[in-house]
Amino acid sequence: MWPVAGYGALSLTKKGRTMASPMMYLVPEISCEHCVTAITAEVSQVPNVASVEVNIDAKTVTVEGGESSQIVAAIDEAGYDASRIRSAATAEQQLDDGVVRVTRWTFPPGSETGAHVHQYDYVVVPITNGALTIEADGETTVAPLAIGVSYQRGKGVDHNVANDGDVEVAFVEVELLDR
């Protein structure tokens, strides 16, 4: 984990690394082997699920593959409430020359930046299509991204950015340092 200005500690990756991200769900009612069996049986029937791991002590279900909404529905079908647990998005700082800071952000499904305040004006250049959830001022909005369709925001933006979808989303952020 490395400190990234305005974001706290986040994972940084090296160029070219492929990331796979299992999805994790909090299921507070998990208490016994019956729970494990019921949840595993239902979630295993979701298309494209490669594995299901139920942790009684942590009260979590970790799933590789499948679509999140179908997994939550399967856990519900087994008789349990579930909510997705978000992991940290990754930031790969590519350049910081005192004029601009360029960071590639990668959001596997179920990841987020965590709440942060931008210290500089910035430009976002999407490098994948997709949608991100923006949480700010107690409200949630969905921001669609299209490859190469850039946008700009000003210093002081206070928000959390999350990928609540089922496909990886990425963009390059260019911060305009003190000018």
Secondary structure, 3 states (H helix, E strand, C coil): CEEECCCEEEECCCCCCCCCCCEEEECCCCCCHHHHHHHHHHHHCCCCEEEEEEECCCCEEEEEECCHHHHHHHHHHCCCCCEEECEECEEEEEEECCCEEEEEEEECCCEECCCEECCCEEEEEECCCEEEEEEECCEEEEEEECCCCCEEECCCCEEEEEECCCCCEEEEEEEECCC
